[in-house]
Amino acid sequence: MSPLRNPLLWGALLLCAGISSPAQAKKDAVKSTSTKPVAATASIALPPAGAAEARLIDIYNLIGRSHHQEALQKAERLVDDIPHFQLAQLVYGDLLAARVRPLATMGDVPAAMASGSATALQDLRDESLKRMKALRERPPAEAIPSQFLTLSQRSKHAIAVDASRSRLYLFQNTPTGLKLIADYYISIGKAGISKVTEGDQRTPLGVYYISSNLDPKSLKDFYGSGALPLNYPNVLDAKRGNTGSGIWLHGTPPKQFARAPLATDGCVVLANPDLERIIRTVEVRSTPFVIAQQLQWITPQAAQSDSKPFENVLMAWRNAKASGNLQQTLSYYTSDFNSNGKTLEQWTPRLKSEMSQIVGRSVQIKDLSLLRWNDTAETMVVTFGEVADGTRTGWTKRQYWIRLDKQWKIFFEGVI
């Protein structure tokens, strides 16, 4: 049933669209010969995933080409199929209203009728602008976020969030490199980005991993189809004294298709169909999840070139460790090094023990992942398998390196 025939949905639509009544609107729509369009938009290529959004952008494209009747028909079908897609309802209302009067802006509601819903109306306008911006400004072909320097084949997928575009990008890690397979509109914290303290309603920035997959049956309806917690605070967050917890990628309540761009308590939120695709796709603990204020896109060749100097340092650390030279090896660690609560002095006996087991043997670094983060300091999140010659298995380790006075040093090391 369309909003024209559903009083409950139409009541919400009236608030946004400024139409006097369902009967009058339907009557006016039949009588009107007006074809004044909503503000025209440039044609936008449909995204490869996100069916609801793809249909909405198709409607925008039709409006931009002045195909108003076809746009109206498709809008009606969209709100029939997804009645809780508030932005689609707003566009549908505008298309109806445009048949009887010219519209100055999206959600062109008379002031007297909009006064009680100004915030909700602005949220929908902001959502529309974010979707359009992200779909106009597509990533360069074959480019990848600059954080993903090297990704082991153990990581089947990777995720990157561009907060400035309210966009999440899902990549598949193929034998020939990362490939963008889908991207989705998302909401972030009410207060924006750069989380520092518990309850600040900000979304953190940094390199994270999906740490678990929560059973939807254990969650309130508020979280939608499920939740994928991130390992916030990560080691760098803890080093900086950032507090808080419970940063999740989760869905929306059953009656809400999407939320405003700035609407969460710090989590990353997306529509339930999009979340379900991600849940079916990614693996916990091995999927990196980058959240950036604005993603910088580089070619795979540039990523390989950027990673080479650091890889040389990593191999030098490995060689020092295999040589048995403790002091040379310790020179690669910061004075404030931490390993799950142990200081460098407390952790050194473990390093000695590991070195005694591999001294004189070649050590292989396998399944290497290098994830770069650069804000006030340049850091590297490094994951690898450490296997000495003559052994079949070894430790899988994660290190955090920081660049100090042009030298790379380790400030965390742990086994995963």
N, C-alpha and C positions, 0 to 999 in steps of 0.2 A: 504494500500500500504506500502510495506517495504522500509527501507532506500535504499536497492539495486535498487529500481525502482523509488524512489522519489529524484530528484536532490537536492531539498532544504534541506531535512533532511540529505541526504548523504553529502552535503557540510559541515554541522556541524560535521558529523561523521568523515570525512576525517581529520579534524583538530585534533580530538582526537585519531584516530586510525592509522594515517600515511599510508593510502592506496592511491596509485597514482591516480586512477580514478575508477568510478563505473564499466565501461566496463572491465577494466583490472582486477579489483578485482574479478569480477564475473568469468572472464576467468580463473584467477589463482586458484580460489576456485574449479572450475571444474577440472582443470588439476592436482592440487596438491594432493599428497598422504601423505603429512606431517601430523602427528598426535601429534606434540609436544604440550603439554598442557600449558595453563597459569599456573602460580604458584599454586600448589595444595593447597586446603584448607580442613580442617577437616569437616566431616559431621555435620550439624547443624539441630536441630529439628525445624520444621516450627512453626512460632508463631501462636497463636490462632486467630489473627486479623491482618489486613493490607495486603490485597490481593496482591497488586503490589509488596510489599517487600517479601512476601512469595514466589511469583513466582521467584523473583530475587535470593533469597537464594536457591531455588530449583535448579536453574541454576548453582550457585556456587558449590552445592553438586555434581552435575553431572560432573562438571569440575574436582573436587577433586577425583572423581572415574574414571576419564579418559573416560567418556562417551561424547566425544566432539561433535559428530554428533547430538545426542539428545539435548545436551545443546544448540547448534547452532539453532536447529529448535525451541526450546522453547524461546530462546532469540529473534528470528525473530518474533514469535507470540506476545511476550511481547511488542516489540517496534511497532508492527502493532497496538496493542490495545491501548497503551499509548505512542504515539510518542514523547511527551514532557518529558518523564522520561529520563533525560540526563544520569544518571548513567547506566541505562539499555542500552542506545545507546552505551556507552563506552564499556561495556562488550560485546555487539554484535560486535562492531568493532574489539575488541581484538580477538574474536573467529574467525572472518573472516581472520584477519591478521595472526593468529597462523597457518592457513592452508598453508601458504607460507613461514613463517619464525618463528624461535623461539622467544618468548617474554621474556624479562628480568623482566618486572614489569607490573602492571596494567596500561593501557593507555600508552603502550610502543611506544611512538611517536619519530621518528627521530628528533634530536635536531633542525635541520634547519626548520622543519615543526612545531615544538612545541613552538618556540621562541615567537610567538605572542599570545600564549594562555596558558602560563605556569601557571598563577594564576588559571584560570578556570580548568585546568587539575589537579592541586594539590587539588583544592576544591573537585573535584569528587573523587579523591583518599582518601581524608580525610573522605568524606561521607561514602565511602565503608568501611573503617576501623572502623568507629563508628558503622555502622549497624552490622558488623560482630562481633565486641567486645561485643556489648549489647546482641546479640543473642547467643553468646558462653557462656557468664557469666550471666546465668539466675538467677533470685532471688530464694532463697531456697523455696521449696514447703511449702505453707501455711504461709510463712513469710509475714510481713507487715513492711512498713517504721517506724522507731523508733519514728517519730513525732506523729503518730496516736495512742495515748495511749487509748483514749476512744472516741467513736463516737456515737452520738445520732441517733436513728432510723429516726429522722427528716431529717438527711443527708442521702439521698439514695445512693450517690456516693461520691467518693473522688479521687483526682488526686495528683500525686507526680511526680516531674521532677528531674532526675539525670543529672546534667549538664555535668559531666565528661563522661557520656555515650551518650549524646545527645538523651536522651530517656524520654518519658512520659509514666507513668503507670496509667491506669484507673481501679479503684476498684468499686465493688458493695458492698454496706453495707447490708449484709444479717442478718437474725435473729441469725445466728451463728458466725457472724463477717465479717470482710472485706475479699473479694475474688477478686483476680486479674483477670480481664476479657479481657483486651487488653493492648497492649503497642505499641508505635509508635516512629519512628525517628522524632526528632525535631531539629530546629535551634535556637540559642540564639544570644546574642549581639556580634557585631563585636569585641568589646574590652573584651569580656568574661563576668564574673559575678561580683557580689558585687557592685551593683549600689549605687552611693553616690550623684551625682549631675545631674541636668537637662542636657541632651545632651551628657552624657559621653559614650553612646552606650554600656552600660552594662546592663545585666539582674539582677534584684534584687534577693536576697536570703531571704527566710523567709516563714512565714505562712500567706496565703492570702485566700480570698474568691472570687469566681466569682460573680461580682456585677451586671452584666446586660448582655443582649444578643442583640447585635446591628443588625438591619435589614440590610441584604446584599444589598438591593436596595439603602440604604443610603450611601454605602461605595464605594470607588474607586476600580477598578479591582485589584489594588495592594494587597488588603486584602483578595482576593479570595472569598471563600464561606461564609464568615461571620467573626464575631469577638466577643469574650467573654472578656470584660474588667475585670481586677483584681483590688482589692481595694488597690493598691499601690499609695502613701505611706500609710502603715498601722500605727497603733499607735506606735509601736516600731520604725519604720522608722522615724516618726515625732519626737519622743523623742530624736533620735540620730542626728537630723538635716538633714536627707537625703531629697533631693529635686527631682523634676521631677514628671511626671504623664504619663498617657496614656500607661500603660503596659498592652498589650492585648495578648490573645491567638487567633491567626488568621491564615488564609490560605495563599496560594500563588497565584500569577497572573495566568491567564488562560493558558499561554504558558510555565509555569514553574512548573514542578511536585513537586520539592523539592529544598531547598536552602542549601548552604554550612553549615557546623556545626556552624561556627561563621559568621553570615551574616546579622543580624537584627540590629535595632537601640535600642534594649533592650527588644523587645517583644519575646514571644515564638511562633514559627511558625512551622506548620506542613502541610503535604499534604492535599489538599481539601477533598478527600474521608474520610480521618481519622478525620479531623475537623468536617465534617458533621455527622459522627457517634457520636462524643462527643456532638455536639449541640443537636442532637436528644435525647441524653441520660440524660444529667445532668440538674439540676435545678439551677437557679440563687439564690444568697444570702445564700443558704444552703450547697453549695458544697465547702469544703475546698480544697485549692490548695497550695501544698508545693513545693518550689523550693530549692533544696539543691545542694551544690557543688558535693557531693557524698552521695547517700542514704545509710543508715545503716539499715539492715534488721534484725528484731527480731521476735521471736515467739509471738503469741497472749498471751501466758501464761506469758512471760517476760514483755509484755506491761501492763498486769493486775497487776503484781507485782510492776512494776515501778510507776504505777499511785497511788497505795495505800497510800504511805506516804503523797502525796499532797492532796488526797481526805480527809485525816484526818484533814489537816490544813483547807481545805475549810469548812468542817463540824464544825470545831471549830469557824471559822468566823461566820457561820450561827447561831450557838448557842449563841455567844456573842451578835449578833444583835437582836435575839429573846428575850434575857434576859433583854434588855433595858439598858445595861451598855454602855453608849456612849464612855467613855474613853477606855474601853477594845476593843470596836469595832474599834475605830480610830487607835489603835495600829497595826492594820493589813494594814494600808495605808502608803505609802511613803510620805515624806515631800514635794516632787515635784509632788504629785498626780495631775492628770488632768482629767477633764470630759468635753469634748467638749469645751475647752477653760476656764473652771472654775477651780480655784485653790482648794486645800483641804478646805481652810477656806470658800471660796465662796460656795462650794458644801455641806458643813456640815449641813446647814439647811434642805436640801433635805433628807440627811441621817436621821436626827432627825425625820422628818415627817414620813418617811417610818417605822422607829422603833416604833413610837407611835401607828401606825396602827396594828402592829403585836405583840407588847409586851405581854408576857404571853401566846402566842399561839405557837404551833409547826409550824415550817416552812419547807416545803418540797422542796428539790432540784430535779427538774425533767428534763428529756431530756438532761442529762449532756454530754458535749463534752470537752475533754481535748486534746489540741494540743501542743506538746512540741517543743521548739526551743532552741538550745544550740550552741552559738558561743563564743563571749567574755563574755557573761553572760547567765545564765539559765533562760529562761522565759517560761510562760505558757499562752496560749490563751484559756480562759474558757468561754463556752457558756452554759446557763441553764435557765430553767424556775423556778421562785421563787413564790411559792404558799403557803399562810398561811392557816392553818386549818380553816374550816368554809367558805372558799371562793372557787369558782369554777375555777377562772382564776387568773393569776398574770402577773408579768412582765417577758419578756424574756430579759435576760441581757448578756452582754459580758464584761468580765474583762481580763485585762492583769496583770499578776503577775510576779515578778522578785525575784530571790533568792539573798538576801543580808546578808552576814555573817551568812550563814546557816539558815536564816529565810526567809520565803516567805512573800512578801508584795505586795499589789495592787497598781499599778501606773496609772491604768485607769479603769473606770467603766462607762458603758452607757447602755441605753435601745435600743434594736433593734426591 
